[in-house]
Amino acid sequence: MKEFSIDFIQELQARNEALFWSGVLMFLGAAVTGGLIFLTGQKVLGINAWIKPTKFFLSAGIFVWTLGWLLYELRSPIQVQWFSWAVIAIMFFELIYITWKAGLGDLSHFNTSSAFHANMFTLMGAAIMFMTAWTAYIGLLFFVKDLSHLPEAYVWGIRLGITLFVIFAMEGAVMGRQLAHTVGAPDGGEGLPVVNWSKQHGDLRIAHFFGMHALQILPLAGYYVIESKWGILLFSLAYLAFVSFTLWQALQGRPFLGL
């Protein structure tokens, strides 16, 4: 098992400065909105309004830092630069809108209460789909580029991590179509701590979460833990089965953990 480098932050900045500093801003955003959780009792769908932007800032920060690290391996500066700035623009567009709506104590997603809200929700969805499609193309480059300078298990972890990310990012369209993430009840019921996944009903956010974080989990497993191509392929297959089960479970209206 390889040791984690203490020079990770410096290396990340060197690999993709734009995504690095964007990630820093996102983590700062998470700290600010996280602090507001304890300073205000304003709620949306029964939970503190600032929980959602805090989670989105954290998730977005992890996402852009992951991309900043992985994209360097493509050795395609022009393609990487265009993609990086597109990701930054789309992420901050969504984060700013989510934060603004939290400040107003209003829904950002699934909000069709007016033409403005419906159009903003549609625009966010279109932007994310565009970014996901572009990410799929980036994933294709990891299949066709010569990456022989990298460990084979790590390369396959990247390839399959991006693949699962794209598949389960697209699952967001299922939530968008039904204008809710809960199956079997309206959004806003009692949920698990922090993540707020429903404790009584199906919740489509679970597969969305685990599937998209394959982008971090599979490359890390392929680099630090699993050192063979077939090992990472089997691990990825097991991971896909787990995430698919959580999606099936949610579609049946069953809670992930009925605590």
Secondary structure as a PSIPRED ss2 file (coil, helix, strand):
# PSIPRED VFORMAT (PSIPRED V4.0)

   1 M C   1.000  0.000  0.000
   2 K C   1.000  0.000  0.000
   3 E C   1.000  0.000  0.000
   4 F C   1.000  0.000  0.000
   5 S C   1.000  0.000  0.000
   6 I C   1.000  0.000  0.000
   7 D C   1.000  0.000  0.000
   8 F H   0.000  1.000  0.000
   9 I H   0.000  1.000  0.000
  10 Q H   0.000  1.000  0.000
  11 E H   0.000  1.000  0.000
  12 L H   0.000  1.000  0.000
  13 Q H   0.000  1.000  0.000
  14 A H   0.000  1.000  0.000
  15 R H   0.000  1.000  0.000
  16 N C   1.000  0.000  0.000
  17 E H   0.000  1.000  0.000
  18 A H   0.000  1.000  0.000
  19 L H   0.000  1.000  0.000
  20 F H   0.000  1.000  0.000
  21 W H   0.000  1.000  0.000
  22 S H   0.000  1.000  0.000
  23 G H   0.000  1.000  0.000
  24 V H   0.000  1.000  0.000
  25 L H   0.000  1.000  0.000
  26 M H   0.000  1.000  0.000
  27 F H   0.000  1.000  0.000
  28 L H   0.000  1.000  0.000
  29 G H   0.000  1.000  0.000
  30 A H   0.000  1.000  0.000
  31 A H   0.000  1.000  0.000
  32 V H   0.000  1.000  0.000
  33 T H   0.000  1.000  0.000
  34 G H   0.000  1.000  0.000
  35 G H   0.000  1.000  0.000
  36 L H   0.000  1.000  0.000
  37 I H   0.000  1.000  0.000
  38 F C   1.000  0.000  0.000
  39 L C   1.000  0.000  0.000
  40 T C   1.000  0.000  0.000
  41 G C   1.000  0.000  0.000
  42 Q C   1.000  0.000  0.000
  43 K E   0.000  0.000  1.000
  44 V E   0.000  0.000  1.000
  45 L C   1.000  0.000  0.000
  46 G C   1.000  0.000  0.000
  47 I E   0.000  0.000  1.000
  48 N E   0.000  0.000  1.000
  49 A C   1.000  0.000  0.000
  50 W C   1.000  0.000  0.000
  51 I H   0.000  1.000  0.000
  52 K H   0.000  1.000  0.000
  53 P H   0.000  1.000  0.000
  54 T H   0.000  1.000  0.000
  55 K H   0.000  1.000  0.000
  56 F H   0.000  1.000  0.000
  57 F H   0.000  1.000  0.000
  58 L H   0.000  1.000  0.000
  59 S H   0.000  1.000  0.000
  60 A H   0.000  1.000  0.000
  61 G H   0.000  1.000  0.000
  62 I H   0.000  1.000  0.000
  63 F H   0.000  1.000  0.000
  64 V H   0.000  1.000  0.000
  65 W H   0.000  1.000  0.000
  66 T H   0.000  1.000  0.000
  67 L H   0.000  1.000  0.000
  68 G H   0.000  1.000  0.000
  69 W H   0.000  1.000  0.000
  70 L H   0.000  1.000  0.000
  71 L H   0.000  1.000  0.000
  72 Y H   0.000  1.000  0.000
  73 E H   0.000  1.000  0.000
  74 L H   0.000  1.000  0.000
  75 R C   1.000  0.000  0.000
  76 S C   1.000  0.000  0.000
  77 P H   0.000  1.000  0.000
  78 I H   0.000  1.000  0.000
  79 Q H   0.000  1.000  0.000
  80 V H   0.000  1.000  0.000
  81 Q H   0.000  1.000  0.000
  82 W H   0.000  1.000  0.000
  83 F H   0.000  1.000  0.000
  84 S H   0.000  1.000  0.000
  85 W H   0.000  1.000  0.000
  86 A H   0.000  1.000  0.000
  87 V H   0.000  1.000  0.000
  88 I H   0.000  1.000  0.000
  89 A H   0.000  1.000  0.000
  90 I H   0.000  1.000  0.000
  91 M H   0.000  1.000  0.000
  92 F H   0.000  1.000  0.000
  93 F H   0.000  1.000  0.000
  94 E H   0.000  1.000  0.000
  95 L H   0.000  1.000  0.000
  96 I H   0.000  1.000  0.000
  97 Y H   0.000  1.000  0.000
  98 I H   0.000  1.000  0.000
  99 T H   0.000  1.000  0.000
 100 W H   0.000  1.000  0.000
 101 K H   0.000  1.000  0.000
 102 A H   0.000  1.000  0.000
 103 G H   0.000  1.000  0.000
 104 L C   1.000  0.000  0.000
 105 G C   1.000  0.000  0.000
 106 D C   1.000  0.000  0.000
 107 L C   1.000  0.000  0.000
 108 S C   1.000  0.000  0.000
 109 H C   1.000  0.000  0.000
 110 F C   1.000  0.000  0.000
 111 N C   1.000  0.000  0.000
 112 T C   1.000  0.000  0.000
 113 S C   1.000  0.000  0.000
 114 S C   1.000  0.000  0.000
 115 A H   0.000  1.000  0.000
 116 F H   0.000  1.000  0.000
 117 H H   0.000  1.000  0.000
 118 A H   0.000  1.000  0.000
 119 N H   0.000  1.000  0.000
 120 M H   0.000  1.000  0.000
 121 F H   0.000  1.000  0.000
 122 T H   0.000  1.000  0.000
 123 L H   0.000  1.000  0.000
 124 M H   0.000  1.000  0.000
 125 G H   0.000  1.000  0.000
 126 A H   0.000  1.000  0.000
 127 A H   0.000  1.000  0.000
 128 I H   0.000  1.000  0.000
 129 M H   0.000  1.000  0.000
 130 F H   0.000  1.000  0.000
 131 M H   0.000  1.000  0.000
 132 T H   0.000  1.000  0.000
 133 A H   0.000  1.000  0.000
 134 W H   0.000  1.000  0.000
 135 T H   0.000  1.000  0.000
 136 A H   0.000  1.000  0.000
 137 Y H   0.000  1.000  0.000
 138 I H   0.000  1.000  0.000
 139 G H   0.000  1.000  0.000
 140 L H   0.000  1.000  0.000
 141 L H   0.000  1.000  0.000
 142 F H   0.000  1.000  0.000
 143 F H   0.000  1.000  0.000
 144 V H   0.000  1.000  0.000
 145 K C   1.000  0.000  0.000
 146 D C   1.000  0.000  0.000
 147 L C   1.000  0.000  0.000
 148 S C   1.000  0.000  0.000
 149 H C   1.000  0.000  0.000
 150 L C   1.000  0.000  0.000
 151 P C   1.000  0.000  0.000
 152 E H   0.000  1.000  0.000
 153 A H   0.000  1.000  0.000
 154 Y H   0.000  1.000  0.000
 155 V H   0.000  1.000  0.000
 156 W H   0.000  1.000  0.000
 157 G H   0.000  1.000  0.000
 158 I H   0.000  1.000  0.000
 159 R H   0.000  1.000  0.000
 160 L H   0.000  1.000  0.000
 161 G H   0.000  1.000  0.000
 162 I H   0.000  1.000  0.000
 163 T H   0.000  1.000  0.000
 164 L H   0.000  1.000  0.000
 165 F H   0.000  1.000  0.000
 166 V H   0.000  1.000  0.000
 167 I H   0.000  1.000  0.000
 168 F H   0.000  1.000  0.000
 169 A H   0.000  1.000  0.000
 170 M H   0.000  1.000  0.000
 171 E C   1.000  0.000  0.000
 172 G H   0.000  1.000  0.000
 173 A H   0.000  1.000  0.000
 174 V H   0.000  1.000  0.000
 175 M H   0.000  1.000  0.000
 176 G H   0.000  1.000  0.000
 177 R H   0.000  1.000  0.000
 178 Q H   0.000  1.000  0.000
 179 L C   1.000  0.000  0.000
 180 A C   1.000  0.000  0.000
 181 H C   1.000  0.000  0.000
 182 T E   0.000  0.000  1.000
 183 V E   0.000  0.000  1.000
 184 G C   1.000  0.000  0.000
 185 A C   1.000  0.000  0.000
 186 P C   1.000  0.000  0.000
 187 D C   1.000  0.000  0.000
 188 G C   1.000  0.000  0.000
 189 G C   1.000  0.000  0.000
 190 E C   1.000  0.000  0.000
 191 G E   0.000  0.000  1.000
 192 L C   1.000  0.000  0.000
 193 P C   1.000  0.000  0.000
 194 V C   1.000  0.000  0.000
 195 V C   1.000  0.000  0.000
 196 N C   1.000  0.000  0.000
 197 W C   1.000  0.000  0.000
 198 S E   0.000  0.000  1.000
 199 K C   1.000  0.000  0.000
 200 Q C   1.000  0.000  0.000
 201 H C   1.000  0.000  0.000
 202 G E   0.000  0.000  1.000
 203 D E   0.000  0.000  1.000
 204 L C   1.000  0.000  0.000
 205 R H   0.000  1.000  0.000
 206 I H   0.000  1.000  0.000
 207 A H   0.000  1.000  0.000
 208 H H   0.000  1.000  0.000
 209 F H   0.000  1.000  0.000
 210 F H   0.000  1.000  0.000
 211 G H   0.000  1.000  0.000
 212 M H   0.000  1.000  0.000
 213 H C   1.000  0.000  0.000
 214 A H   0.000  1.000  0.000
 215 L H   0.000  1.000  0.000
 216 Q H   0.000  1.000  0.000
 217 I H   0.000  1.000  0.000
 218 L H   0.000  1.000  0.000
 219 P H   0.000  1.000  0.000
 220 L H   0.000  1.000  0.000
 221 A H   0.000  1.000  0.000
 222 G H   0.000  1.000  0.000
 223 Y H   0.000  1.000  0.000
 224 Y H   0.000  1.000  0.000
 225 V H   0.000  1.000  0.000
 226 I C   1.000  0.000  0.000
 227 E C   1.000  0.000  0.000
 228 S C   1.000  0.000  0.000
 229 K H   0.000  1.000  0.000
 230 W H   0.000  1.000  0.000
 231 G H   0.000  1.000  0.000
 232 I H   0.000  1.000  0.000
 233 L H   0.000  1.000  0.000
 234 L H   0.000  1.000  0.000
 235 F H   0.000  1.000  0.000
 236 S H   0.000  1.000  0.000
 237 L H   0.000  1.000  0.000
 238 A H   0.000  1.000  0.000
 239 Y H   0.000  1.000  0.000
 240 L H   0.000  1.000  0.000
 241 A H   0.000  1.000  0.000
 242 F H   0.000  1.000  0.000
 243 V H   0.000  1.000  0.000
 244 S H   0.000  1.000  0.000
 245 F H   0.000  1.000  0.000
 246 T H   0.000  1.000  0.000
 247 L H   0.000  1.000  0.000
 248 W H   0.000  1.000  0.000
 249 Q H   0.000  1.000  0.000
 250 A H   0.000  1.000  0.000
 251 L H   0.000  1.000  0.000
 252 Q C   1.000  0.000  0.000
 253 G C   1.000  0.000  0.000
 254 R C   1.000  0.000  0.000
 255 P C   1.000  0.000  0.000
 256 F C   1.000  0.000  0.000
 257 L C   1.000  0.000  0.000
 258 G C   1.000  0.000  0.000
 259 L C   1.000  0.000  0.000
